[in-house]
Each structure stands twice: as C-alpha cells, then as structure tokens.
Amino acid sequence: MNEPIANYILFAGEDYYPVGGWRDFIGRYETKEEAIDLAKSMLLRKYHPDTTNYSWYHVVNLLDGEFVATGRR
C-alpha cells in the first residue's frame, strides 16, 4: 500500500527569537491547505505545541522548493 506523500513543509517562529533554518521547522503535511490552516492557527494562538509566540510562517512545496504561502501576525 502506498502511503500519502507529505510535500508541504511549515516553518514558523518569532521575530524576537528566530532560531533559523531547520530549527524553525514545524512539520510536514500532505496538502498546502493543511499546512496553511495550522500556520494561521498558530499565529492566532489557537495551537500551542510549546510556549512559542509565533509571529511569522512560511509554507514550502518540497517538489519545486517554492514558497506557497507566507504570513505574519
């Protein structure tokens, strides 16, 4: 059986304490909508994987390396 391929990755962080690169990696998702919805929730503080106060996000398509979404609080 083939497993779904998660082709979208989400990076997010704070303006005040960005850790940079892969340390800002949040997760990998099957659809860009899934990644974007989570990112928007994080900016609205509806999702707390830790105590980070997220102020920006980037969603990247792994197939072509392009940004498909970016956002700021």
URKARA-V135424 format. One record per residue. N is the residue number from 1. SS is DSSP state (2 for helix, 1 for strand, 0 for the rest). Layout:
BEGIN
n=N ss=SS
n=N ss=SS
END
This chain:
BEGIN
n=1 ss=0
n=2 ss=0
n=3 ss=0
n=4 ss=0
n=5 ss=0
n=6 ss=0
n=7 ss=0
n=8 ss=1
n=9 ss=1
n=10 ss=1
n=11 ss=1
n=12 ss=1
n=13 ss=1
n=14 ss=0
n=15 ss=0
n=16 ss=0
n=17 ss=0
n=18 ss=0
n=19 ss=0
n=20 ss=0
n=21 ss=2
n=22 ss=2
n=23 ss=2
n=24 ss=2
n=25 ss=1
n=26 ss=1
n=27 ss=1
n=28 ss=1
n=29 ss=1
n=30 ss=0
n=31 ss=0
n=32 ss=2
n=33 ss=2
n=34 ss=2
n=35 ss=2
n=36 ss=2
n=37 ss=2
n=38 ss=2
n=39 ss=2
n=40 ss=2
n=41 ss=2
n=42 ss=2
n=43 ss=2
n=44 ss=0
n=45 ss=0
n=46 ss=0
n=47 ss=0
n=48 ss=0
n=49 ss=0
n=50 ss=0
n=51 ss=0
n=52 ss=0
n=53 ss=0
n=54 ss=0
n=55 ss=0
n=56 ss=1
n=57 ss=1
n=58 ss=1
n=59 ss=1
n=60 ss=1
n=61 ss=1
n=62 ss=0
n=63 ss=0
n=64 ss=0
n=65 ss=0
n=66 ss=0
n=67 ss=1
n=68 ss=1
n=69 ss=1
n=70 ss=1
n=71 ss=1
n=72 ss=1
n=73 ss=0
END
